[in-house]
Amino acid sequence: MRRMTTPGGTAPDPQDGGERRLARPPSDRYRAAEGVTTGTEDQAGAGGSFGRAVAFGALTGLVLAAAITVLGGVLLITAGLIAVAGLGGWAIAVAVRAGGLDAVAPPRRGALAVGLAAAAVAAGQLGLWLFARYEGGVLGPVDYLAETFELLVPLQFLFAIAAAWLAAR
């Protein structure tokens, strides 16, 4: 059997029926030099996207809106809704970070978390008003929330937005 010399050493001659193997697959030339990984290495950025960040944050926001509605409407908790809103804003930001991973830049991630937290608190307030209407209330949403919860509504927005912004950084 003849041996051919290659830059990496000797390899069997293809005419002798020997098997040749490449050091790397040919598709590696299309990857960026810093992004070349093998199949056994952990890919930290795999699975993160803006759409996933929106989905995770929105689902967490729905949970926050439901919690505000149930706690404020059914259980008649008032001041505790501020803590629930703050915790919900933090949870939304964590969900946005988990969904976006490294695919979403921090300024965009913060804006998304703040927007979703504000929307979730607004949906919770709307849920409170709808529950009051179901119970026989006659006031409009702004009148009802201003009459019943007064400054607690803007404080809920403030705490949810602040917690989302801080946790999303």
C-alpha positions as CSV (number, residue, x, y, z in Angstrom):
1,M,0.0,0.0,0.0
2,R,1.4,3.4,-1.0
3,R,1.1,6.3,1.4
4,M,0.7,9.9,0.4
5,T,2.1,12.6,2.5
6,T,-0.3,15.4,3.6
7,P,0.2,18.5,5.7
8,G,-1.3,16.7,8.7
9,G,0.7,13.5,8.2
10,T,0.3,10.5,6.0
11,A,-3.0,9.2,4.6
12,P,-3.9,6.0,2.7
13,D,-3.8,6.3,-1.1
14,P,-7.4,6.5,-2.5
15,Q,-6.4,4.2,-5.3
16,D,-5.6,1.5,-2.7
17,G,-9.2,1.5,-1.5
18,G,-8.3,3.2,1.8
19,E,-10.7,5.5,3.6
20,R,-10.0,9.2,3.8
21,R,-11.6,11.4,6.4
22,L,-11.6,15.2,6.6
23,A,-10.5,16.9,9.7
24,R,-13.7,19.2,9.5
25,P,-16.9,18.9,7.5
26,P,-16.9,21.0,4.3
27,S,-19.9,23.1,5.7
28,D,-17.6,24.7,8.3
29,R,-16.3,27.1,5.7
30,Y,-19.7,28.8,5.7
31,R,-19.7,29.5,9.4
32,A,-18.2,32.6,11.0
33,A,-14.8,31.9,12.4
34,E,-15.9,32.7,16.0
35,G,-19.1,30.7,15.6
36,V,-17.6,27.3,14.7
37,T,-18.7,24.7,17.3
38,T,-18.8,21.0,17.4
39,G,-21.9,19.0,18.1
40,T,-20.8,18.2,21.6
41,E,-20.4,21.8,22.7
42,D,-23.3,23.6,24.4
43,Q,-24.8,26.3,22.3
44,A,-25.7,29.1,24.7
45,G,-27.8,31.2,22.2
46,A,-29.8,28.3,20.7
47,G,-33.5,28.9,20.9
48,G,-33.7,32.6,21.7
49,S,-35.7,34.9,19.5
50,F,-37.7,38.1,19.7
51,G,-40.9,36.2,19.0
52,R,-40.2,33.8,21.9
53,A,-39.5,36.7,24.2
54,V,-42.8,38.2,23.3
55,A,-44.6,34.9,23.8
56,F,-43.1,34.2,27.2
57,G,-43.6,37.7,28.4
58,A,-47.2,37.8,27.1
59,L,-48.1,34.5,28.8
60,T,-46.7,35.8,32.1
61,G,-48.6,39.0,31.6
62,L,-51.8,37.1,31.3
63,V,-51.1,35.4,34.6
64,L,-50.5,38.8,36.2
65,A,-53.7,40.2,34.7
66,A,-55.7,37.2,36.0
67,A,-54.0,37.5,39.5
68,I,-54.9,41.2,39.7
69,T,-58.5,40.5,38.7
70,V,-59.0,37.6,41.1
71,L,-57.2,39.2,44.1
72,G,-58.8,42.6,43.6
73,G,-62.2,41.5,42.5
74,V,-63.0,38.2,44.2
75,L,-60.8,38.4,47.3
76,L,-61.2,42.2,47.7
77,I,-57.4,42.8,48.3
78,T,-56.5,46.4,47.6
79,A,-53.0,47.5,48.9
80,G,-51.5,44.0,48.2
81,L,-52.1,44.6,44.5
82,I,-49.1,46.9,44.5
83,A,-46.9,44.1,45.6
84,V,-48.5,41.7,43.1
85,A,-48.0,44.2,40.3
86,G,-44.3,44.6,41.2
87,L,-43.7,40.9,41.4
88,G,-45.6,40.5,38.1
89,G,-43.5,43.1,36.4
90,W,-40.3,41.3,37.6
91,A,-41.7,37.9,36.4
92,I,-42.5,39.4,33.0
93,A,-39.0,40.7,32.6
94,V,-37.5,37.3,33.6
95,A,-39.8,35.6,31.1
96,V,-38.7,38.0,28.3
97,R,-35.0,37.4,29.2
98,A,-35.6,33.6,29.1
99,G,-37.4,33.7,25.8
100,G,-35.0,36.1,24.1
101,L,-31.7,34.8,25.6
102,D,-28.9,36.6,23.7
103,A,-31.0,37.3,20.6
104,V,-32.7,40.4,22.0
105,A,-30.5,43.3,23.0
106,P,-30.9,44.8,26.5
107,P,-32.6,48.1,25.4
108,R,-35.1,46.3,23.3
109,R,-35.6,43.7,26.0
110,G,-36.3,46.4,28.6
111,A,-38.8,48.2,26.3
112,L,-40.6,45.0,25.6
113,A,-40.8,44.0,29.3
114,V,-42.0,47.5,30.3
115,G,-44.6,47.5,27.6
116,L,-45.9,44.0,28.5
117,A,-46.0,44.8,32.2
118,A,-48.0,48.0,31.6
119,A,-50.4,46.1,29.3
120,A,-50.8,43.3,31.9
121,V,-51.7,45.8,34.6
122,A,-54.1,47.6,32.3
123,A,-55.7,44.2,31.5
124,G,-56.0,43.4,35.2
125,Q,-57.7,46.8,35.8
126,L,-60.1,46.1,33.0
127,G,-60.8,42.7,34.5
128,L,-61.5,44.4,37.9
129,W,-64.0,46.7,36.2
130,L,-65.6,43.8,34.3
131,F,-66.0,41.8,37.5
132,A,-67.6,44.9,39.1
133,R,-70.0,45.1,36.2
134,Y,-70.9,41.4,36.6
135,E,-71.6,42.1,40.3
136,G,-74.1,44.9,39.3
137,G,-71.9,47.9,39.0
138,V,-73.0,50.8,36.7
139,L,-69.9,53.0,36.5
140,G,-67.5,53.2,33.5
141,P,-64.0,51.8,33.8
142,V,-62.2,55.0,34.7
143,D,-64.9,56.2,37.1
144,Y,-65.0,52.8,38.8
145,L,-61.2,52.5,39.2
146,A,-60.8,56.1,40.4
147,E,-63.7,55.7,42.9
148,T,-62.7,52.3,44.2
149,F,-58.9,52.1,44.1
150,E,-57.9,55.8,43.9
151,L,-54.1,56.0,43.9
152,L,-53.5,52.3,43.9
153,V,-54.0,52.0,40.2
154,P,-51.2,54.4,39.2
155,L,-49.0,52.9,41.9
156,Q,-49.6,49.4,40.4
157,F,-48.5,50.7,37.0
158,L,-45.4,52.4,38.6
159,F,-44.3,49.3,40.5
160,A,-44.9,46.9,37.6
161,I,-43.0,49.2,35.1
162,A,-40.1,49.8,37.5
163,A,-39.7,46.2,38.4
164,A,-39.8,45.1,34.7
165,W,-37.3,47.7,33.7
166,L,-34.9,46.8,36.5
167,A,-35.1,43.1,36.0
168,A,-34.8,43.3,32.2
169,R,-31.4,45.1,32.2
